[in-house]
Amino acid sequence: MNNESLKLKVAEYTAKVEKASAKFPERKNIEYNRLYTPLDLEGMDYERDLGLPGSYPFTRGVQPTMYRGRFWTMRMYAGFSTAEESNKRYRYLLSSGSTGLSCAFDLPTQIGYDSDDAISEGEVGKVGVAIDSLADMEILFDQIDLGKVSTSMTINAPASVLLAMYIAVAEKNGISPDKLNGTIQNDILKEYAARGTYIFPPKPSMRLITNIFEYCSKNVPNWNTISISGYHIREAGSTAAQEIAFTIADGIAYCEAAIKAGLNVDDFAGRLSFFWNAHNNVLEEVAKFRASRRVWAKVMKERFGATNPKSWMLRVHTQTAGSMLTAQQPENNIVRVALQTAAAVMGGTQSLHTNSKDEALALPTEDSVRVALRTQQIVAYESGLADVVDPLAGSYYVEAMTNEIEADAWKYIQKIDDIGGAVVAIEEGYIQREIQDSAYKWQKEVENNDRVIVGVNKFQIEEKPVEGLLRVDASVGELQKKKLADLRAKRDNAAVKAALAKLEAACGDEEINLMPVIMEAVKTYATLGEICGVMRKVFGEYQAHATL
């Protein structure tokens, strides 16, 4: 059938459907067409727009065989209370079949304060593990072979310090840095735009990031030096297109900063990774993953002139959508997470964390974490979704949605370029306003019952309070204070003082890479708060601007 004949058939179908809709009205607020046909793919070229898996522009995946050779890394995000307690959880996850660790740090650690700082009161160990010094990091990874496990650390402003601690632990156990595999999030721009755990202003923050790029390219070559994060942008309320556009704009800014610092794009681009959200709209999410790979490939090849195919690949870790979990009827979250898992797998993720059913209420229990991990394992071994590369390729709807999301993303990227890049767009509040507007629109739809959230605004039931939730005891803070006091009494404080003085001097000289200096301070058992305190003194602290 040629396109003209198809257009007539579609017109006849539309007239018939609209007549029927008078009796059975269609649901409101569905964003997409009711039908997709080859007419929606006019002008699409297979080789240019899709290609084969493992080949430019990587729409169909970054590996030729994807999961037929090896499943994605099943990386469960965990961390709470003390290093001792989190170490037990990590070893439990590894024994249950997890193939990678993902470390959650408490709020004081995320913003560079020790547990005994007054500002940390009441927050120690609550939303992640408290790490005050190399001593805590040694406990955290006790009996875990860092030469075999892949570790992801969700840490941003003080990423250089936590990475230094991780390398030091490995070295103490006879594992050289070139044998380490893992990722640090290290994405400060999304902190300014969507999350808030920043410390320093943009310029010194970008220096720390490019210092890590340079240091790891020479010393820790298998480490992913940044996980450019759309996850938190989506959690803050963005659309799918905004998630990839704002995140890739951040990626462009990091590449520009690294090149300006004298690095060659192909020396660091292959170790950049991304972090996507797996939201509820399964097919839209699949299209988002596919579109994001195509956009990044074009950015790296055409904008930055990267010549190594590894530099063109958008490799991605995914986490299911925490913002989509409900405190009401939490068992329903198992179904949501299963759908989000399916979306991430059909979209071609390289690693995945699945949220637990009780995370809208508290940190997850061991039982709920096991169900979340089993969700990945069932999808991997029983669903068939991992048996074929890019299984939804050729779907009129998925291909049309991939094209639409890509086009929308390019519009945002061009707008950010016109403003002056991601840093300026954040400083002027543009990205924050766009996210806030999308979040407001979503919330209004929920409140008006135009968007149904099962158990929240429809299908509610009377519920008893949930029992058996994990609670972090307030005594954790006191325990960490005691550990710090003991550490300061036992360590060589003269060596600590000398190392911190050297760091202060190095911070004032932009030609010095700070990673080796931070490594020296870490190895004297200088604390996270002491090291970040020195950098605060030299760099200052970032103050957010109103975005109204």
C-alpha positions in Angstrom: 0.0 0.0 0.0 1.4 3.4 -1.0 1.3 6.4 1.3 -1.7 8.0 -0.5 -3.8 4.9 -0.1 -2.8 4.6 3.5 -3.7 8.2 4.1 -7.2 7.5 2.8 -7.5 4.4 5.0 -6.4 6.3 8.0 -8.9 9.1 7.3 -11.7 6.5 7.0 -10.6 4.9 10.3 -10.5 8.3 12.0 -14.0 9.2 10.9 -15.3 5.9 12.1 -13.6 6.2 15.4 -14.8 9.7 16.0 -18.3 8.7 15.3 -18.0 5.8 17.8 -16.4 8.2 20.3 -19.7 10.1 20.6 -21.1 7.0 22.4 -17.9 5.9 24.1 -15.7 9.0 24.7 -12.0 8.4 24.8 -10.1 9.2 28.0 -8.9 12.7 28.4 -5.3 13.9 28.6 -3.7 11.2 26.6 -0.7 12.9 25.1 -0.2 10.7 22.0 -2.0 9.9 18.8 -4.5 7.0 19.0 -2.8 5.3 16.1 0.7 5.2 14.5 1.4 4.0 11.0 4.2 4.3 8.5 3.0 7.8 7.8 4.5 8.8 11.1 7.9 7.6 10.0 8.1 9.4 6.7 11.7 10.5 5.9 13.2 8.1 8.4 16.4 6.4 7.2 17.3 3.1 8.8 21.1 3.4 8.5 21.2 7.1 9.5 18.6 7.0 12.3 18.8 3.5 13.7 21.8 1.5 12.5 22.7 -1.8 14.0 23.2 -2.5 17.7 26.7 -1.5 18.8 27.0 0.9 15.8 26.6 4.6 15.4 24.2 6.3 16.2 23.6 3.6 18.8 19.8 4.0 18.8 19.5 0.2 19.1 22.0 -0.2 21.9 25.7 0.3 22.7 26.6 -3.5 22.5 26.1 -5.7 19.4 24.5 -8.5 21.4 23.3 -6.6 24.5 21.9 -9.0 27.1 22.3 -12.2 25.0 26.0 -12.3 26.1 25.8 -10.7 29.6 22.9 -9.3 31.6 22.9 -5.7 32.8 24.7 -5.1 36.2 22.1 -5.7 38.9 23.2 -2.9 41.2 21.2 -2.4 44.3 21.4 1.0 45.9 22.0 0.7 49.7 23.5 2.5 52.7 22.2 3.4 56.1 23.3 3.9 59.7 26.9 3.0 60.2 29.6 1.5 58.0 29.2 -1.7 60.0 25.5 -2.0 59.3 25.8 -1.1 55.6 28.6 -3.6 55.2 26.2 -6.3 56.4 23.6 -5.2 53.8 26.2 -5.1 51.0 27.4 -8.7 51.8 23.7 -9.8 52.0 23.0 -8.3 48.5 26.1 -9.9 47.0 25.1 -13.3 48.5 21.6 -12.8 47.0 22.8 -12.4 43.5 23.5 -8.7 43.1 26.3 -8.1 40.7 27.3 -4.6 41.7 27.0 -2.3 44.7 25.6 1.2 44.8 26.4 3.3 47.8 24.0 5.7 49.4 25.6 8.3 51.8 23.9 10.2 54.5 23.1 13.9 54.1 26.1 15.2 56.2 28.5 13.1 54.0 26.8 14.4 50.8 27.5 18.0 51.8 30.9 17.5 53.3 30.3 17.6 57.1 31.6 15.3 59.8 29.0 13.5 62.0 30.1 15.5 65.0 29.5 18.9 63.3 26.5 20.7 64.8 24.9 21.0 61.4 24.8 17.1 61.2 22.6 16.7 64.3 19.7 14.4 63.7 20.7 13.5 60.2 23.6 11.0 60.8 23.0 7.7 59.0 19.4 8.5 58.2 19.2 8.5 54.4 22.5 6.7 53.8 25.7 5.6 55.5 27.8 8.0 57.5 31.4 8.1 56.2 33.7 10.5 58.2 37.1 9.1 57.3 39.1 6.4 55.6 38.5 4.3 58.8 34.8 4.2 58.0 35.4 3.4 54.4 37.7 0.5 55.4 34.8 -0.9 57.5 32.2 -0.3 54.7 34.1 -2.6 52.3 35.4 -5.1 54.8 35.4 -8.7 53.3 34.4 -7.3 49.9 36.9 -7.9 47.0 37.1 -4.5 45.3 39.0 -6.1 42.5 36.0 -8.1 41.5 32.9 -6.0 42.5 31.7 -3.0 40.6 30.8 -0.1 42.9 28.8 3.0 42.2 28.9 5.9 44.7 26.1 8.4 44.7 28.2 11.4 45.7 28.7 14.7 44.1 30.2 17.8 45.8 32.7 15.8 47.8 33.1 13.1 45.1 36.9 13.6 45.0 37.3 12.8 48.7 35.1 9.7 48.7 36.8 8.4 45.5 40.2 9.0 47.2 39.0 6.9 50.2 37.9 4.1 48.0 41.2 4.0 46.1 43.1 4.0 49.4 41.0 1.1 50.8 41.8 -0.9 47.6 45.5 -0.2 47.9 45.5 -1.2 51.6 44.1 -4.6 50.4 46.7 -5.0 47.6 44.4 -4.0 44.8 46.0 -1.4 42.4 43.8 1.5 41.1 43.9 0.2 37.5 42.0 -2.9 38.6 39.0 -0.9 40.1 35.7 -0.8 38.3 32.8 1.5 39.2 31.3 4.9 39.0 31.1 8.1 41.0 28.1 10.3 40.3 30.2 13.5 40.5 27.5 15.5 38.7 27.3 18.9 40.4 25.3 20.8 37.7 22.2 18.7 38.4 22.6 19.5 42.1 22.3 23.2 41.4 19.3 22.6 39.1 17.3 19.9 40.8 18.6 18.4 44.0 20.5 20.7 46.3 23.5 18.9 47.8 26.1 21.3 46.5 29.0 22.8 48.4 31.2 25.0 46.3 30.4 27.5 43.5 30.4 26.3 39.9 33.9 27.3 38.9 35.8 25.4 41.6 33.3 22.5 41.3 34.0 22.2 37.6 37.8 22.2 38.4 37.4 19.3 40.8 35.4 17.3 38.2 38.0 17.9 35.5 40.8 17.1 38.0 39.1 13.7 38.5 38.8 13.1 34.7 42.5 13.7 34.3 43.6 11.7 37.4 41.5 8.7 36.5 42.4 8.6 32.9 46.0 8.0 34.0 45.6 6.1 37.2 42.1 4.5 37.4 41.4 3.8 33.7 38.4 1.5 34.2 36.5 3.9 36.5 33.5 5.9 35.2 34.5 9.4 36.3 31.0 10.9 36.2 27.4 9.7 36.0 25.7 12.6 34.4 22.3 12.4 36.0 18.9 12.9 34.6 17.4 10.8 37.4 17.1 13.6 39.9 15.9 16.0 37.2 13.0 13.6 36.4 12.4 13.1 40.1 12.0 16.9 40.5 9.2 16.8 37.9 10.7 17.1 34.4 9.3 15.4 31.3 11.1 12.6 29.5 12.4 15.0 26.8 13.6 17.5 29.4 15.3 14.8 31.4 17.6 13.9 28.5 17.9 17.4 27.1 19.0 19.0 30.4 21.3 16.1 31.3 23.0 16.1 27.9 23.4 19.9 28.1 25.2 19.2 31.4 27.3 16.7 29.7 28.2 19.2 27.0 29.3 21.6 29.8 31.6 19.0 31.4 33.2 18.2 28.1 33.8 21.8 27.3 35.3 22.3 30.8 37.6 19.3 30.3 38.8 20.4 26.9 39.4 23.9 28.2 41.5 22.4 30.9 43.7 20.8 28.2 42.3 17.3 28.0 41.7 15.5 24.7 38.0 14.5 24.3 38.9 10.9 23.4 41.0 10.6 26.6 38.0 11.0 28.9 34.8 10.7 26.9 34.8 6.9 26.9 34.5 6.9 30.8 31.5 9.3 30.9 28.3 7.6 31.9 24.7 8.7 32.3 22.0 8.0 34.9 18.4 7.7 33.7 15.0 7.4 35.5 12.7 4.6 34.6 9.3 6.1 34.9 5.8 4.6 34.6 5.0 5.2 30.9 6.7 2.1 29.6 6.8 2.8 25.9 7.7 6.5 26.3 10.6 5.4 28.5 11.9 2.9 25.9 11.8 5.7 23.3 13.6 8.1 25.7 16.5 5.6 26.2 16.8 5.2 22.4 16.6 8.9 21.6 19.2 9.8 24.3 21.8 7.5 22.7 21.2 9.0 19.3 21.5 12.6 20.6 24.7 11.9 22.6 26.3 10.1 19.6 25.7 13.1 17.4 26.9 15.6 20.1 30.2 13.7 20.6 30.9 13.0 16.9 29.7 16.2 15.3 30.1 18.9 18.0 33.3 17.7 19.8 34.9 15.8 16.9 35.5 12.6 19.0 36.9 9.9 16.8 36.9 6.9 19.1 33.5 5.0 18.8 33.6 4.5 22.6 33.4 8.3 22.9 30.1 8.3 21.0 28.4 5.7 23.2 25.9 6.8 25.9 26.2 4.2 28.6 23.6 4.4 31.2 22.7 3.3 34.7 19.0 3.3 35.5 17.0 3.5 38.7 13.3 3.0 38.9 11.3 6.1 39.7 11.2 6.8 43.5 8.8 9.7 42.9 6.3 7.2 41.5 6.2 5.1 44.6 3.1 5.6 46.9 2.8 5.4 50.6 -0.8 4.2 50.0 -1.1 0.5 49.3 2.7 0.1 49.1 2.3 -3.5 47.6 1.2 -1.8 44.4 4.8 -0.5 44.1 6.0 -4.0 43.3 3.9 -3.8 40.0 5.1 -0.3 39.3 8.8 -1.3 39.7 8.3 -4.4 37.5 6.9 -2.2 34.7 9.7 0.3 35.1 12.3 -2.5 35.1 10.8 -3.8 31.8 11.1 -0.3 30.3 14.7 0.0 31.3 15.6 -3.4 29.9 13.8 -2.9 26.6 15.4 0.5 26.5 18.9 -1.0 26.7 20.3 0.0 30.1 23.8 -1.1 31.2 23.0 -1.4 34.9 19.9 -1.1 37.0 18.7 -0.5 40.5 15.1 -1.4 41.4 13.5 0.5 44.3 11.7 -1.4 47.1 8.0 -1.3 47.8 8.4 0.5 51.1 10.7 3.3 50.1 7.9 5.9 50.1 7.7 5.3 53.8 11.2 4.4 55.0 14.5 2.9 54.1 13.8 -0.6 52.7 13.9 -3.8 54.8 15.9 -6.8 53.7 12.7 -8.6 52.6 11.6 -5.8 50.4 15.1 -5.3 48.9 15.1 -9.0 48.0 11.8 -8.7 46.2 13.2 -5.7 44.3 16.3 -7.6 43.3 14.2 -10.7 42.4 12.2 -8.4 40.1 15.3 -7.8 38.0 16.2 -11.5 38.0 12.7 -12.5 36.9 12.8 -10.0 34.0 16.3 -11.3 33.1 15.7 -15.0 33.2 11.9 -15.5 32.7 10.4 -12.7 30.7 12.2 -13.1 27.4 12.7 -9.3 27.2 16.5 -9.8 27.4 16.6 -12.4 24.6 16.4 -10.0 21.7 18.3 -6.8 21.0 16.1 -3.7 21.0 12.8 -5.8 20.8 10.5 -2.8 20.0 12.5 -1.5 17.0 10.2 -1.0 14.1 7.1 -0.3 16.2 5.5 2.7 14.5 4.7 4.2 17.9 8.1 3.6 19.5 10.0 4.9 16.5 7.8 7.9 16.1 8.1 8.7 19.8 11.9 8.2 19.7 12.0 10.8 16.9 9.6 13.2 18.8 11.6 13.0 22.0 14.8 13.6 20.1 13.4 16.6 18.3 12.1 18.1 21.6 15.5 17.5 23.3 17.4 19.3 20.5 15.1 22.3 20.9 16.0 22.5 24.6 19.7 22.0 23.9 19.6 24.8 21.3 17.8 27.1 23.8 20.5 26.4 26.4 23.2 27.0 23.9 21.6 30.4 23.1 21.5 31.3 26.8 25.2 30.5 27.1 25.4 26.9 28.1 24.2 24.8 31.0 26.1 26.7 33.7 24.6 30.0 32.7 21.2 28.5 32.2 21.3 27.2 35.7 22.6 30.4 37.1 19.7 32.3 35.4 17.2 29.8 36.6 16.0 28.7 33.2 16.4 24.9 33.7 14.9 25.1 37.2 11.8 27.0 36.0 11.2 24.5 33.2 11.3 21.6 35.6 9.1 23.4 38.1 6.5 24.2 35.4 6.4 20.5 34.4 6.1 19.4 38.0 3.2 21.8 38.6 1.4 20.6 35.5 1.7 17.0 36.6 0.5 17.7 40.1 -2.5 19.7 38.9 -3.5 16.8 36.7 -3.4 14.5 39.7 -5.3 16.8 41.9 -8.0 17.3 39.2 -8.2 13.5 38.7 -7.1 14.0 35.1 -4.1 11.7 35.9 -4.9 8.6 37.9 -2.5 7.3 40.5 -3.9 4.0 41.7 -4.5 4.1 45.5 -4.0 7.8 45.7 -6.8 9.6 43.8 -8.7 6.4 42.7 -9.2 2.9 44.0 -8.5 4.0 47.6 -9.0 1.7 50.6 -9.0 2.0 54.3 -5.5 1.0 55.5 -3.8 0.1 58.7 -0.4 1.7 59.5 2.4 -0.2 57.8 4.4 -2.3 60.3 8.0 -3.6 60.3 9.6 -0.5 58.6 13.3 0.0 59.0 14.2 2.8 61.4 17.6 4.3 62.0 18.2 4.8 65.7 19.3 8.2 66.9 22.2 6.5 68.7 24.0 6.2 65.4 25.0 9.9 65.7 26.5 9.4 69.1 28.4 6.3 67.9 29.9 8.2 65.0 30.9 11.1 67.3 32.7 8.6 69.6 34.5 7.0 66.6 35.6 10.4 65.5 37.0 11.3 68.9 38.9 8.0 69.0 40.3 8.6 65.5 41.5 12.1 66.3 43.2 10.8 69.5 45.0 7.9 67.7 46.1 9.4 64.3 49.2 11.4 63.6 47.7 14.9 63.9 50.9 16.6 62.8 50.7 14.7 59.5 47.0 15.6 59.2 47.8 19.3 59.8 50.6 19.2 57.2 48.4 17.5 54.6 45.6 20.0 55.1 48.0 22.9 54.8 49.3 21.4 51.5 45.7 21.0 50.3 44.9 24.7 51.1 47.9 25.9 49.1 47.0 23.6 46.2 43.5 24.9 46.1 44.9 28.4 45.5 46.8 27.3 42.4 44.5 26.3 39.5 47.4 24.6 37.7 47.5 21.8 40.4 45.4 18.7 40.1 43.9 18.3 43.5 43.3 14.6 43.4 46.8 13.5 44.5 46.8 16.1 47.3 43.4 14.9 48.5 44.7 11.3 48.4 47.6 12.3 50.7 45.2 13.9 53.2 42.8 10.9 53.2 45.7 8.5 53.9 46.6 10.6 57.1 43.0 9.9 58.2 42.0 13.6 57.8 38.2 13.6 58.0 35.8 14.4 55.2 34.7 17.5 57.1 38.3 18.7 57.6 39.1 18.3 53.9 35.9 19.9 52.7 36.4 22.6 55.3 39.7 23.6 53.7 38.1 23.7 50.3 35.2 25.8 51.7 37.7 28.2 53.1 39.4 28.7 49.7 36.5 28.3 47.3 33.6 29.6 49.3 30.1 28.2 49.3 27.4 28.4 46.6 24.2 30.3 47.4 21.2 29.4 45.3 19.2 32.1 43.6 15.5 32.4 43.5 13.9 31.1 40.3 10.5 32.8 40.4 
